[in-house]
């Protein structure tokens, strides 16, 4: 199963949601493709909510402009 690390690259403060550069989450998926684009980014959205308590979709940052995806394993 592929293991990805998703990291915020730009500071975001929108809709009362604050994201800081270097905030990162680890996501394990069943697919080898980018988890931000796969399944509407649900696994990434859930990981940010679980770890940081923020709604990355509400901030409008669930895209490659604000997130860097790196495959770890």
Gaussian input, Z-matrix of N, CA and C with variables (Angstrom, degrees):
# hf/3-21g

backbone

0 1
 N
 C     1     B1
 C     2     B2     1     A1
 N     3     B3     2     A2     1     D1
 C     4     B4     3     A3     2     D2
 C     5     B5     4     A4     3     D3
 N     6     B6     5     A5     4     D4
 C     7     B7     6     A6     5     D5
 C     8     B8     7     A7     6     D6
 N     9     B9     8     A8     7     D7
 C    10    B10     9     A9     8     D8
 C    11    B11    10    A10     9     D9
 N    12    B12    11    A11    10    D10
 C    13    B13    12    A12    11    D11
 C    14    B14    13    A13    12    D12
 N    15    B15    14    A14    13    D13
 C    16    B16    15    A15    14    D14
 C    17    B17    16    A16    15    D15
 N    18    B18    17    A17    16    D16
 C    19    B19    18    A18    17    D17
 C    20    B20    19    A19    18    D18
 N    21    B21    20    A20    19    D19
 C    22    B22    21    A21    20    D20
 C    23    B23    22    A22    21    D21
 N    24    B24    23    A23    22    D22
 C    25    B25    24    A24    23    D23
 C    26    B26    25    A25    24    D24
 N    27    B27    26    A26    25    D25
 C    28    B28    27    A27    26    D26
 C    29    B29    28    A28    27    D27
 N    30    B30    29    A29    28    D28
 C    31    B31    30    A30    29    D29
 C    32    B32    31    A31    30    D30
 N    33    B33    32    A32    31    D31
 C    34    B34    33    A33    32    D32
 C    35    B35    34    A34    33    D33
 N    36    B36    35    A35    34    D34
 C    37    B37    36    A36    35    D35
 C    38    B38    37    A37    36    D36
 N    39    B39    38    A38    37    D37
 C    40    B40    39    A39    38    D38
 C    41    B41    40    A40    39    D39
 N    42    B42    41    A41    40    D40
 C    43    B43    42    A42    41    D41
 C    44    B44    43    A43    42    D42
 N    45    B45    44    A44    43    D43
 C    46    B46    45    A45    44    D44
 C    47    B47    46    A46    45    D45
 N    48    B48    47    A47    46    D46
 C    49    B49    48    A48    47    D47
 C    50    B50    49    A49    48    D48
 N    51    B51    50    A50    49    D49
 C    52    B52    51    A51    50    D50
 C    53    B53    52    A52    51    D51
 N    54    B54    53    A53    52    D52
 C    55    B55    54    A54    53    D53
 C    56    B56    55    A55    54    D54
 N    57    B57    56    A56    55    D55
 C    58    B58    57    A57    56    D56
 C    59    B59    58    A58    57    D57
 N    60    B60    59    A59    58    D58
 C    61    B61    60    A60    59    D59
 C    62    B62    61    A61    60    D60
 N    63    B63    62    A62    61    D61
 C    64    B64    63    A63    62    D62
 C    65    B65    64    A64    63    D63
 N    66    B66    65    A65    64    D64
 C    67    B67    66    A66    65    D65
 C    68    B68    67    A67    66    D66
 N    69    B69    68    A68    67    D67
 C    70    B70    69    A69    68    D68
 C    71    B71    70    A70    69    D69
 N    72    B72    71    A71    70    D70
 C    73    B73    72    A72    71    D71
 C    74    B74    73    A73    72    D72
 N    75    B75    74    A74    73    D73
 C    76    B76    75    A75    74    D74
 C    77    B77    76    A76    75    D75
 N    78    B78    77    A77    76    D76
 C    79    B79    78    A78    77    D77
 C    80    B80    79    A79    78    D78
 N    81    B81    80    A80    79    D79
 C    82    B82    81    A81    80    D80
 C    83    B83    82    A82    81    D81
 N    84    B84    83    A83    82    D82
 C    85    B85    84    A84    83    D83
 C    86    B86    85    A85    84    D84
 N    87    B87    86    A86    85    D85
 C    88    B88    87    A87    86    D86
 C    89    B89    88    A88    87    D87
 N    90    B90    89    A89    88    D88
 C    91    B91    90    A90    89    D89
 C    92    B92    91    A91    90    D90
 N    93    B93    92    A92    91    D91
 C    94    B94    93    A93    92    D92
 C    95    B95    94    A94    93    D93
 N    96    B96    95    A95    94    D94
 C    97    B97    96    A96    95    D95
 C    98    B98    97    A97    96    D96
 N    99    B99    98    A98    97    D97
 C   100   B100    99    A99    98    D98
 C   101   B101   100   A100    99    D99
 N   102   B102   101   A101   100   D100
 C   103   B103   102   A102   101   D101
 C   104   B104   103   A103   102   D102
 N   105   B105   104   A104   103   D103
 C   106   B106   105   A105   104   D104
 C   107   B107   106   A106   105   D105
 N   108   B108   107   A107   106   D106
 C   109   B109   108   A108   107   D107
 C   110   B110   109   A109   108   D108
 N   111   B111   110   A110   109   D109
 C   112   B112   111   A111   110   D110
 C   113   B113   112   A112   111   D111
 N   114   B114   113   A113   112   D112
 C   115   B115   114   A114   113   D113
 C   116   B116   115   A115   114   D114
 N   117   B117   116   A116   115   D115
 C   118   B118   117   A117   116   D116
 C   119   B119   118   A118   117   D117
 N   120   B120   119   A119   118   D118
 C   121   B121   120   A120   119   D119
 C   122   B122   121   A121   120   D120
 N   123   B123   122   A122   121   D121
 C   124   B124   123   A123   122   D122
 C   125   B125   124   A124   123   D123
 N   126   B126   125   A125   124   D124
 C   127   B127   126   A126   125   D125
 C   128   B128   127   A127   126   D126
 N   129   B129   128   A128   127   D127
 C   130   B130   129   A129   128   D128
 C   131   B131   130   A130   129   D129
 N   132   B132   131   A131   130   D130
 C   133   B133   132   A132   131   D131
 C   134   B134   133   A133   132   D132
 N   135   B135   134   A134   133   D133
 C   136   B136   135   A135   134   D134
 C   137   B137   136   A136   135   D135
 N   138   B138   137   A137   136   D136
 C   139   B139   138   A138   137   D137
 C   140   B140   139   A139   138   D138
 N   141   B141   140   A140   139   D139
 C   142   B142   141   A141   140   D140
 C   143   B143   142   A142   141   D141
 N   144   B144   143   A143   142   D142
 C   145   B145   144   A144   143   D143
 C   146   B146   145   A145   144   D144
 N   147   B147   146   A146   145   D145
 C   148   B148   147   A147   146   D146
 C   149   B149   148   A148   147   D147
 N   150   B150   149   A149   148   D148
 C   151   B151   150   A150   149   D149
 C   152   B152   151   A151   150   D150
 N   153   B153   152   A152   151   D151
 C   154   B154   153   A153   152   D152
 C   155   B155   154   A154   153   D153
 N   156   B156   155   A155   154   D154
 C   157   B157   156   A156   155   D155
 C   158   B158   157   A157   156   D156
 N   159   B159   158   A158   157   D157
 C   160   B160   159   A159   158   D158
 C   161   B161   160   A160   159   D159
 N   162   B162   161   A161   160   D160
 C   163   B163   162   A162   161   D161
 C   164   B164   163   A163   162   D162
 N   165   B165   164   A164   163   D163
 C   166   B166   165   A165   164   D164
 C   167   B167   166   A166   165   D165
 N   168   B168   167   A167   166   D166
 C   169   B169   168   A168   167   D167
 C   170   B170   169   A169   168   D168
 N   171   B171   170   A170   169   D169
 C   172   B172   171   A171   170   D170
 C   173   B173   172   A172   171   D171
 N   174   B174   173   A173   172   D172
 C   175   B175   174   A174   173   D173
 C   176   B176   175   A175   174   D174
 N   177   B177   176   A176   175   D175
 C   178   B178   177   A177   176   D176
 C   179   B179   178   A178   177   D177
 N   180   B180   179   A179   178   D178
 C   181   B181   180   A180   179   D179
 C   182   B182   181   A181   180   D180
 N   183   B183   182   A182   181   D181
 C   184   B184   183   A183   182   D182
 C   185   B185   184   A184   183   D183
 N   186   B186   185   A185   184   D184
 C   187   B187   186   A186   185   D185
 C   188   B188   187   A187   186   D186
 N   189   B189   188   A188   187   D187
 C   190   B190   189   A189   188   D188
 C   191   B191   190   A190   189   D189
 N   192   B192   191   A191   190   D190
 C   193   B193   192   A192   191   D191
 C   194   B194   193   A193   192   D192
 N   195   B195   194   A194   193   D193
 C   196   B196   195   A195   194   D194
 C   197   B197   196   A196   195   D195
 N   198   B198   197   A197   196   D196
 C   199   B199   198   A198   197   D197
 C   200   B200   199   A199   198   D198
 N   201   B201   200   A200   199   D199
 C   202   B202   201   A201   200   D200
 C   203   B203   202   A202   201   D201
 N   204   B204   203   A203   202   D202
 C   205   B205   204   A204   203   D203
 C   206   B206   205   A205   204   D204
 N   207   B207   206   A206   205   D205
 C   208   B208   207   A207   206   D206
 C   209   B209   208   A208   207   D207
 N   210   B210   209   A209   208   D208
 C   211   B211   210   A210   209   D209
 C   212   B212   211   A211   210   D210
 N   213   B213   212   A212   211   D211
 C   214   B214   213   A213   212   D212
 C   215   B215   214   A214   213   D213
 N   216   B216   215   A215   214   D214
 C   217   B217   216   A216   215   D215
 C   218   B218   217   A217   216   D216

   B1=1.4454
   B2=1.5292
   B3=1.3006
   B4=1.4628
   B5=1.5258
   B6=1.2983
   B7=1.4591
   B8=1.5251
   B9=1.3362
   B10=1.4558
   B11=1.5255
   B12=1.3333
   B13=1.4678
   B14=1.5233
   B15=1.3283
   B16=1.4620
   B17=1.5215
   B18=1.3426
   B19=1.4541
   B20=1.5218
   B21=1.3327
   B22=1.4657
   B23=1.5240
   B24=1.3441
   B25=1.4587
   B26=1.5229
   B27=1.3428
   B28=1.4626
   B29=1.5159
   B30=1.3115
   B31=1.4584
   B32=1.5251
   B33=1.3440
   B34=1.4578
   B35=1.5257
   B36=1.3388
   B37=1.4595
   B38=1.5205
   B39=1.3261
   B40=1.4445
   B41=1.5238
   B42=1.3257
   B43=1.4699
   B44=1.5286
   B45=1.3148
   B46=1.4724
   B47=1.5285
   B48=1.3179
   B49=1.4638
   B50=1.5127
   B51=1.3307
   B52=1.4629
   B53=1.5191
   B54=1.3293
   B55=1.4548
   B56=1.5197
   B57=1.2958
   B58=1.4559
   B59=1.5216
   B60=1.3365
   B61=1.4663
   B62=1.5231
   B63=1.2606
   B64=1.4676
   B65=1.5206
   B66=1.3375
   B67=1.4672
   B68=1.5223
   B69=1.3197
   B70=1.4611
   B71=1.5183
   B72=1.3161
   B73=1.4588
   B74=1.5159
   B75=1.3127
   B76=1.4541
   B77=1.5205
   B78=1.3258
   B79=1.4528
   B80=1.5262
   B81=1.3219
   B82=1.4611
   B83=1.5197
   B84=1.3377
   B85=1.4572
   B86=1.5238
   B87=1.3189
   B88=1.4600
   B89=1.5175
   B90=1.3311
   B91=1.4574
   B92=1.5303
   B93=1.3290
   B94=1.4580
   B95=1.5232
   B96=1.3345
   B97=1.4632
   B98=1.5297
   B99=1.3090
   B100=1.4563
   B101=1.5379
   B102=1.3453
   B103=1.4703
   B104=1.5323
   B105=1.3232
   B106=1.4679
   B107=1.5275
   B108=1.3105
   B109=1.4709
   B110=1.5198
   B111=1.3091
   B112=1.4515
   B113=1.5220
   B114=1.3264
   B115=1.4659
   B116=1.5316
   B117=1.3096
   B118=1.4752
   B119=1.5255
   B120=1.3183
   B121=1.4576
   B122=1.5173
   B123=1.3298
   B124=1.4752
   B125=1.5202
   B126=1.3228
   B127=1.4661
   B128=1.5285
   B129=1.3300
   B130=1.4702
   B131=1.5250
   B132=1.3129
   B133=1.4656
   B134=1.5300
   B135=1.3239
   B136=1.4600
   B137=1.5291
   B138=1.3296
   B139=1.4657
   B140=1.5276
   B141=1.3441
   B142=1.4673
   B143=1.5213
   B144=1.3151
   B145=1.4631
   B146=1.5269
   B147=1.3314
   B148=1.4573
   B149=1.5286
   B150=1.3231
   B151=1.4615
   B152=1.5311
   B153=1.3312
   B154=1.4590
   B155=1.5340
   B156=1.3224
   B157=1.4551
   B158=1.5210
   B159=1.3242
   B160=1.4621
   B161=1.5217
   B162=1.3188
   B163=1.4571
   B164=1.5284
   B165=1.3151
   B166=1.4608
   B167=1.5271
   B168=1.3222
   B169=1.4645
   B170=1.5297
   B171=1.3253
   B172=1.4716
   B173=1.5300
   B174=1.3157
   B175=1.4624
   B176=1.5270
   B177=1.3192
   B178=1.4645
   B179=1.5141
   B180=1.3223
   B181=1.4578
   B182=1.5172
   B183=1.3115
   B184=1.4572
   B185=1.5261
   B186=1.3497
   B187=1.4635
   B188=1.5273
   B189=1.3113
   B190=1.4678
   B191=1.5296
   B192=1.3252
   B193=1.4629
   B194=1.5239
   B195=1.3142
   B196=1.4637
   B197=1.5311
   B198=1.3218
   B199=1.4576
   B200=1.5231
   B201=1.3184
   B202=1.4655
   B203=1.5268
   B204=1.3099
   B205=1.4508
   B206=1.5163
   B207=1.3226
   B208=1.4661
   B209=1.5334
   B210=1.3271
   B211=1.4533
   B212=1.5241
   B213=1.3189
   B214=1.4664
   B215=1.5290
   B216=1.2991
   B217=1.4625
   B218=1.4822
   A1=109.37
   A2=117.47
   A3=121.58
   A4=112.34
   A5=114.77
   A6=123.09
   A7=107.29
   A8=117.58
   A9=122.22
   A10=110.44
   A11=115.81
   A12=122.18
   A13=107.29
   A14=115.76
   A15=122.15
   A16=107.21
   A17=116.81
   A18=122.93
   A19=110.30
   A20=116.36
   A21=121.79
   A22=107.69
   A23=117.41
   A24=121.06
   A25=113.57
   A26=117.82
   A27=121.44
   A28=110.49
   A29=116.71
   A30=121.70
   A31=109.13
   A32=115.86
   A33=121.77
   A34=108.14
   A35=116.13
   A36=120.95
   A37=107.13
   A38=115.34
   A39=122.53
   A40=109.19
   A41=116.73
   A42=121.97
   A43=112.21
   A44=116.47
   A45=123.70
   A46=113.06
   A47=117.40
   A48=122.24
   A49=107.37
   A50=116.36
   A51=121.30
   A52=109.88
   A53=115.41
   A54=122.51
   A55=107.94
   A56=116.17
   A57=122.17
   A58=110.19
   A59=117.00
   A60=119.15
   A61=110.05
   A62=115.92
   A63=125.83
   A64=113.23
   A65=120.11
   A66=119.77
   A67=105.90
   A68=117.26
   A69=118.69
   A70=110.68
   A71=114.76
   A72=122.74
   A73=108.29
   A74=115.83
   A75=121.85
   A76=108.47
   A77=116.08
   A78=121.62
   A79=109.02
   A80=116.07
   A81=122.29
   A82=106.79
   A83=117.12
   A84=121.38
   A85=111.17
   A86=115.31
   A87=120.99
   A88=110.99
   A89=116.03
   A90=121.65
   A91=109.75
   A92=116.56
   A93=120.81
   A94=112.14
   A95=117.52
   A96=120.36
   A97=111.03
   A98=115.49
   A99=124.78
   A100=111.42
   A101=119.39
   A102=121.08
   A103=113.64
   A104=118.00
   A105=120.38
   A106=109.53
   A107=116.87
   A108=121.49
   A109=113.41
   A110=117.79
   A111=121.86
   A112=109.93
   A113=116.34
   A114=122.84
   A115=111.56
   A116=117.24
   A117=124.41
   A118=112.89
   A119=117.86
   A120=121.54
   A121=114.61
   A122=117.77
   A123=121.65
   A124=112.42
   A125=118.39
   A126=120.24
   A127=111.05
   A128=117.29
   A129=121.36
   A130=109.85
   A131=116.54
   A132=121.21
   A133=111.14
   A134=117.25
   A135=121.40
   A136=111.79
   A137=117.26
   A138=120.62
   A139=111.14
   A140=117.94
   A141=120.00
   A142=111.14
   A143=117.10
   A144=120.16
   A145=110.26
   A146=116.75
   A147=121.29
   A148=111.90
   A149=117.52
   A150=120.70
   A151=112.56
   A152=117.88
   A153=121.44
   A154=113.95
   A155=117.59
   A156=120.57
   A157=113.17
   A158=118.07
   A159=122.07
   A160=110.06
   A161=115.27
   A162=121.84
   A163=107.65
   A164=115.96
   A165=121.12
   A166=111.70
   A167=117.34
   A168=120.80
   A169=110.06
   A170=117.20
   A171=121.92
   A172=110.35
   A173=116.59
   A174=121.10
   A175=111.76
   A176=117.18
   A177=120.61
   A178=112.96
   A179=116.93
   A180=120.76
   A181=113.24
   A182=117.21
   A183=119.87
   A184=109.32
   A185=115.03
   A186=121.25
   A187=109.38
   A188=115.45
   A189=120.26
   A190=113.50
   A191=118.36
   A192=120.67
   A193=110.67
   A194=116.89
   A195=122.40
   A196=113.74
   A197=117.47
   A198=120.49
   A199=111.73
   A200=115.62
   A201=122.01
   A202=107.13
   A203=116.30
   A204=122.10
   A205=109.41
   A206=115.82
   A207=120.70
   A208=107.73
   A209=115.18
   A210=119.32
   A211=108.65
   A212=115.65
   A213=121.66
   A214=110.17
   A215=117.16
   A216=119.29
   A217=113.46
   D1=129.00
   D2=-179.43
   D3=-67.45
   D4=145.04
   D5=-177.30
   D6=-122.47
   D7=123.08
   D8=-176.52
   D9=-120.47
   D10=147.22
   D11=171.22
   D12=-114.17
   D13=123.10
   D14=-179.09
   D15=-110.33
   D16=125.01
   D17=-175.54
   D18=-124.29
   D19=136.41
   D20=175.44
   D21=-73.56
   D22=132.59
   D23=-176.72
   D24=-104.83
   D25=-21.77
   D26=-178.26
   D27=-130.52
   D28=148.51
   D29=176.53
   D30=-69.61
   D31=132.51
   D32=-178.65
   D33=-131.83
   D34=133.32
   D35=170.85
   D36=-140.68
   D37=95.13
   D38=-176.72
   D39=-138.85
   D40=140.51
   D41=178.04
   D42=51.83
   D43=41.17
   D44=178.95
   D45=63.15
   D46=23.27
   D47=176.65
   D48=-117.02
   D49=125.72
   D50=-179.76
   D51=-111.60
   D52=127.46
   D53=174.29
   D54=-121.30
   D55=135.60
   D56=-179.42
   D57=-112.65
   D58=146.50
   D59=174.87
   D60=-57.09
   D61=144.91
   D62=179.98
   D63=83.47
   D64=-1.61
   D65=169.77
   D66=-68.00
   D67=129.65
   D68=-178.21
   D69=-141.46
   D70=154.74
   D71=176.18
   D72=-134.53
   D73=155.41
   D74=175.82
   D75=-110.28
   D76=135.25
   D77=-176.43
   D78=-130.90
   D79=133.02
   D80=174.04
   D81=-106.07
   D82=130.44
   D83=-178.07
   D84=-128.24
   D85=169.95
   D86=175.12
   D87=-93.84
   D88=-9.10
   D89=-175.98
   D90=-110.08
   D91=149.67
   D92=178.01
   D93=-87.16
   D94=-3.25
   D95=-178.96
   D96=-88.48
   D97=167.92
   D98=-176.93
   D99=-54.77
   D100=119.64
   D101=-177.58
   D102=-68.03
   D103=-17.82
   D104=177.05
   D105=-71.38
   D106=-33.43
   D107=-178.64
   D108=-95.79
   D109=-17.52
   D110=-178.34
   D111=-87.26
   D112=133.12
   D113=177.01
   D114=55.79
   D115=38.75
   D116=179.04
   D117=58.25
   D118=22.84
   D119=177.10
   D120=72.20
   D121=21.65
   D122=-177.15
   D123=-57.69
   D124=-42.92
   D125=-177.36
   D126=-66.54
   D127=-36.45
   D128=177.95
   D129=-70.29
   D130=-43.84
   D131=178.59
   D132=-59.88
   D133=-44.38
   D134=179.12
   D135=-66.00
   D136=-37.38
   D137=179.87
   D138=-65.88
   D139=-43.46
   D140=177.78
   D141=-65.40
   D142=-36.45
   D143=178.72
   D144=-67.96
   D145=-41.38
   D146=-177.59
   D147=-69.29
   D148=-42.65
   D149=-174.00
   D150=-85.77
   D151=-44.87
   D152=-174.44
   D153=-107.81
   D154=-13.52
   D155=-178.71
   D156=72.59
   D157=27.38
   D158=-179.98
   D159=-117.98
   D160=151.09
   D161=177.97
   D162=-100.37
   D163=96.84
   D164=-175.72
   D165=-67.31
   D166=-27.05
   D167=177.29
   D168=-70.39
   D169=-40.36
   D170=178.37
   D171=-62.61
   D172=-33.65
   D173=178.80
   D174=-76.07
   D175=-10.08
   D176=-178.82
   D177=72.50
   D178=24.66
   D179=-174.66
   D180=-111.45
   D181=16.50
   D182=-179.63
   D183=-89.36
   D184=64.25
   D185=179.23
   D186=-156.53
   D187=172.23
   D188=-174.89
   D189=-73.52
   D190=-9.48
   D191=175.55
   D192=-68.12
   D193=-37.37
   D194=-176.06
   D195=-106.49
   D196=-14.31
   D197=-174.88
   D198=-122.03
   D199=138.81
   D200=174.54
   D201=-110.10
   D202=128.45
   D203=-178.99
   D204=-108.59
   D205=128.43
   D206=179.09
   D207=-129.93
   D208=128.18
   D209=177.67
   D210=-82.34
   D211=123.06
   D212=-177.35
   D213=-93.09
   D214=-46.16
   D215=-176.89
   D216=-148.22

